[in-house]
Amino acid sequence: MTKRKLLPAIMAGVGVVSALPAMASMGNIGTTYGVLPSDVASAQALSLFNGQVSATYYNPANLARDSQGALTSGLMHADHELRASRISNGPFASPRDGDVLQDAPSQQVLLGMKTDLTDLTKYEHPLYLGFMLGVEKYGEEMMAFSSSTDRAGQYLEYGRQPLFLNLGGGTQIWRGLDMGLSARITLHSEAELVARSTLAGETSYETLDVSAVPSIRPIFGLNMDFGESFCADQADCWMNGLEAAFSFRGYSNSSTKVDSTITIPGTVLDPGMSLAVSTIDSYQPNVYAAGLAYNRDRWRVGVTLEMQQWSELQNELKSDTIKDQAVNAGGADKLEFKDIVIPRVGGEFHLDDTYKVTGGLAFSESPMSSDGSLEVNYLDNDKWILGLGLTAEYKSVPVLAFPVRFDLAYQYQKLDSREFDLYDQRSPNYPQPYETVEADGDVHVFSGSITLKF
């Protein structure tokens, strides 16, 4: 691209943010669906006790559950049909074509590894390191990002998922008590343009600077096996098989900031016209999770309560130049969030020494307490989440010296119906809504992985 075309392209790119449908989301793969098939299948009810590499996200203490190393690769496909049916409208109604508002899938390639670092130290105390990576469009899209207003309405959580990256470690700190710490890494991008332009859009003396820095947020986890801690020498102790876990995941987001300064001789003189856009996407709130699990020879059940602190997003959006009008509005069109508690219950059953089935159920209340959001027009629903999965672990495989594990999972999310009012300051009857819609939808998630142990 020549420098003569640079400014029009950048200005068009800034403008298209408010014109295209929002395909990224305020959710992420870990909170919206589950990272690996075992998390998807249990509706994340057993994720606090999962010893696979996804523990770096849910509870890094579980990296110490198994002394074997593991290399995991997987694929996830989330198919959405998110609808917004028109109930009433006026002359300013959005030009929506049909009821389906969003049906583009999210498709992730997943890579993870866990290993024992004990041999790198002078001590015999085991120390485990793990990382987890997820990339959208089966590895073709490193950073999915979209932030916009939308006359047709847009869903809060679903869409393309940005780069997913976690790195952490875990170790045993006492008999039966494991602790872990990891970090979730997101990108904060900045771009700065200084240019001189004619009214025809021809530019000269341009300077363009683009940078991206990682934002690192903490994840902390604890896991206690009561039987190992208090009944290590008693085979018939009632606490054998009882586990408790706790984790904290700090809030994170992806953000982009664009600053431009333009001078037009004879029209816009020095210091020029400034255009600044600062916006966030893929927001994850502070998450506190606690759970109990009970394990016997062939089965395990678990329950988890998860508190998500979405109310803080309201303050974050006050400095968002694209969405700030929604949180600063003064009437029914004000965007408001609340903290929510998500109950999750799941179980797994070993059919034999090779095969295991997993199932889970969860109910997630919508964190949006408002039924309207000026010009942003977010839609969100309460949802039921049902998961089912199959695991096959082969102890002996030709060529390989260690076991191989295969996981398949399916998850269905049913979005309950909810009515929303859509608002726009350009509407002739503002501050009244220009349209009322009924939002609902269905989400089907398919996930598979292979784990090589070493």
N, C-alpha and C positions, 0 to 999 in steps of 0.2 A: 504494500500500500504506500503511495507517495505521500509526502507531507502535505500536499495540497488537499488531499482527501482525508487527512487525519482528524481535523476538528469536526467536520460534519459527521464522520463515523462515530466519534466519541459522544457528540451531542445526541446523535440518534440512539446510541446505546443507552445513555441515561434516560432518554425519553421513553424507550421501549419498556423500561422497568415497570411503568405504570400502565402499559397497554397490553402486555402478554398475560395469559393465564399463569397463576403462580404454581410452579411445578415442584419447587422445593417445599420444605415444611418446617414447622416449629418442633417437630419430634425428631427422634433418631432411631436407628435400627434396634438398639438395646432396650429402649423403653416402649417402643411402639409394637414390636413383633417378638423379639428375642434374638440373641446373637447366633447361637448354634442350634441345630435341630432339637437337641435335648431341652433347650430353653423354650423353643417354639412349642414343642409337644406338651410340656407341663404348664403352659401359660405363665411361665416364669415362677411358678410356685416352688419348684425345687432348685432354682438357679442359685440360691444362697448356699446350697449344699453340693453344687456341681463341681467335680474335680477336673473338668476339662479346661482348655485354655481360655474359655469365655469367663472363667473365674476372675481374670484380670479386670473385668468390667463389673461383675456382680458382687464378688467377695474374694479378693485376692488371697485371703487366708487359706482357701481351698487348694491353692497351688501346692500346699504341703501335704495333701491327702494321699498322694501316690508318689512313690520315689522314682517311678519310671519317667523318662522323658517322653514327649509326644509331639508329633508334627501333624497338624490338622489342616485340611483344605476343604472348602465347601462352596455351595451355591445357594442363593435364596431368591425366590421370585414371589413378589407380593402383587396380586392382581386386585385392583380396586374398581368398584362401580359405585361412585358417590353421586347422589342425586339431589337436586333442588327443584321441587315441583312448585310452580307458580300458584299461589292461592288468590292473591289480588294484586292489581297493578294499576298505575295511572299512565299518562302519556309519556313519562320519562323512563318507563320500564326498560330493563336491560335487554339487549338483542340476543337472548339466549336461544340456542337451537336445540330443542328437546329438553328432557329432564336430567340427562346425564351430564353432570358438571365436570367430572374428572374420571378418566378410566385408563390413564397411562400407568404402566406398572413400575414398581421399583425392583431393580435387579442387582444383586450384590454378589461379588466374588469375595470369599472369606479365606484368610490365611492366618494360622496361629502356630505358636511353638512354645513348649515348656521344657525346661532342662534343669538339671541339678548342678549348681555352681560350687558344690562343696570342695571338689578337687582343685579349685582355683585358690582356695584359702589354706591357711596353716591349721585350721581347726576342723574337727570332725562333725561339728554341728551342721545339719543339712540346711541349705539355703536354696530356694527355687526361684527361677526367673521365668516370666512368661510375657508374651506379647500377642496382640490380636489386631488384625488389619482387615478392613472392609472397604471395597471400592465399588462405586455405582456403575451401572451399565456393563456388568460382568468385566470390570477392570478398565473400561474405556474412558470413564469420567472420574477424574481425581477429586473434583470439587463441585458439587451441585449447589447452586445458590440462586435464589429468586426472592425478591422482596417487592411487593407491589400493592397498589390499591386495585379494586376490581368491582365494576358495576354488577357483574353477574353473581358475585359471591365466590369465596374461596375457602377450602377446608384448612383448618388450623394445623393438623398433625400429618396428614398423608401426602405423599409425593416422593420425588427423588430424595435420596439420602446422601449427605455429604460424606467425605472421607471419614472413616471410622478407625481410630488408632488408639490403642491402650498398651501401656507398658508397666509391669509391676513385679513384685516379688512377695514370697510368703515363707514363713518358717514356724516351727513349733517353739513356743515360749515356756510351756509347762506341759506336764503329762496330760494329753488330751486337749490342750488349748493351743490353737493355731492363730497367728496374726499375720495380716498382709497389708501392704500399701502399694497402690499403683496410681498412675496418672492417665487422665484422658486428655488427648492433644487435639485442639482445633486450630484453625488458621484465622488470623485477623489480617485483612488485606487493606492496603492504602495505595491510592494513586493520586498524583499531582500533575496538573497540566498548566503550563504558562505559554501563551501564544498571542500573536498579533494576527488579526483577521480583517478581511474586507467584508462588505455587506453581501458579497456573492459567496462567502464561505471559504475563500482562498486564504490560506494561513502562511505565516512566515515566522522565523525566529522562535520556533517551538522548542519547548523543553518538556519531556514526559518522563516521570519517575514513578515506578511501580515497585512495591515491596510487600512482602507477606511475612508475618512473624507468628511463631507458634504460641498458643495460649495453653497453659498447663494447669489442669484442675485436679485436686486430689480425690482419691477413692480409698477408703479405709474399711477393713473387714476383720471380724473375729468369728471364730468357730470353736465350740466346745463339745466334745464327746463325753457325756457324763459317765458312761460306763468305763471308759478308759481312765478318766480322772479319778473316780471314786470307788470303782469296783474292779480294778484291774486283776485282782486275784480271786474274784468270785464269779463262777460261771453262771450261777442262777440269780444274779442281782437284777432287780427290776429295772435298773437304769441302763442296763446293757442295750445298746441300739438307740438310745435317746440322744438327740443332738439339738443344740440351739445355736443360732447364728445372728449376727448383726452387721450391717454395713451402712456406710455413709458415702454418697456420691455428691461431690460438689457441683454447683451449677456451671454450665458452660454454654457457649454460643459461637457461631461463626459470624463474622462481621466484615463489612466492606465500607471504606471511607474514600470518597472521591472529592478532591478540591481542584477547581479550575479557575484561572484568572485570564480574562480575554480583554484585549484592547482593540478598538476599531478606530483608526485615524479619522478625525472629523466628527465622530459620533460618540464613541465611548473612549475617553481619554484616560491617561494614567491617573490613579493606579489600576484602572480597568474594572471590568465587571466580574464579580466573583460568584461562582456557583459551587455549592457544597452539598454533598449527599452523604449521610452517615446512617447505616441501617444494619440490622441484625437478622439472622435466620438460624434455623436448626438450634433452637434454644432447648437446653435440658435444665430443669429446675434442680434445686437441692433435693436429694432423695434419701430418706431414712427408711431402712427396711429391717424387719426383725422376723424370725421364723423359728418354728420347731419341726423336727422330723423324727420319725420313729422307724427303725429299720429291723427287720427280722431276716430269716434265712433267704426267703424268696421274694419278699416284698418290702416296699418302703412307702410311707405316706408323709406328706408334709403340708404345712400351712404357713403362709407368709402374709404379713401386713406391711404395706408400703405407703409411706406418706410422701407426697410430692408437693413441694412448696412453690406452686405456680403464682402465688400472689406477688412475688418479687418481679415477675415479668412486667407487671404494670409500670413499675418504676423504670425498668430498662427501656421501655418503649417511649418514655417521655423525651429521650434524647434521640429518638429515631426520626429522621426528617421525612420519611415516607409514611410512617404510621402514627406520628405523634398527635395528629388531630383527633384520632379515635380515642386515645386515653385522656385527652384534654377537653373533650366535649362535655357539655354540661347537662344533657338531658338523657332520654332513653337511648340515644345514639352513642353513649360513652362505653368504651370497651373496658370490661372489668374481669378480673380473674380471682380465683379462690384456691386455697389449699385443699387437696383431696387425699383420701385414704382408699387404697385399692386392696381388697381381700383376694387372695389367691390360694387355691387348694389343688393338690396334685398327688399322683401316686405312680408307682412303677411296679411291675410284676415280672419275675423271671420265669419264662415258659420252660426253659431248661438251661444248661450251662452255656448255651450259645445265644439264645434269643431272649429279648426283653421288650415288653410293651410299656409305654408311658402315656399318661393322660393328665389333663389339667383343665381347670375352669377358673375364670376370674371375671370380676365386674369392675369396670372403670367408669367412674362418674366424670362428666365433662368438667374441666377446670374453668370453663367460661361461665361466669355467673350472669353475664349480660346477654340479651337477645338482639343486640344491634351494635354496630361499630362503624362510626362515620367513615364512609368512603373505602375503608379497608374491607368491611363486610365479611368478617370471619364467620365460618359455620363450624360447629362442633357438637358432638352428641355423646350421651351416655352409651356405653357399649358392653356387650357380653362377649367373652373371649373363650373359645373352646379349642383345645389342642389334643392331638393324638400322634403318637410316634412309635417307630419300631427300631430296635437296635440289634445288630448282629455282631458279636465279637468272636473271631476265630482264633483259637489259641495257637494253632499250628497251621502255617501257610507255606507252601513251597517257596523256596529261595530265601524267605525272610526268617530271621531268627527270633522275632518277637511277635506278639499278637497284633492283629489288624481289626479295627472297629469300623463298622458302617452304620450310619444313622440316617433315617428318613423321617420327616415330620410334616404334618399338615395342621394348619390353624385356620379357624373360621371366626371372623369378627362380625357381629351383627350390630349395626348402629341404630339405636332407637330413634323414632321420629321426633322431630323438634321444630318448632316454628321460629323463624327469624324475620326481622324487619331490616330492609336494606335502605341505607341513607346516602345522599349525595347533596352537597351544598349547591350544585348546579340545578337541582330539581326545582321547578317553579313552586312546589308546595312544601319545600323545606321550611321548618324542621320536622314536618311529617314524613314518614317513609314513602318512597316512591314505589315500593314493591314489598309484598310479604310472601315468603317461600316456606315450604315444608322440606326439611333436610333429613335424609336417611341414606342408608347404603349398606353394602356388603363388601367384605374384604376376604380374599382367599390367599393364604400364604403356603408356599411349598418350599421345603428346605431339605438339603441332603449334604452329607459330609463323609469324608474318610479320614481316619486317624491311624497313623503308623506309630507304634510305640518303639522305644529304643532305650 
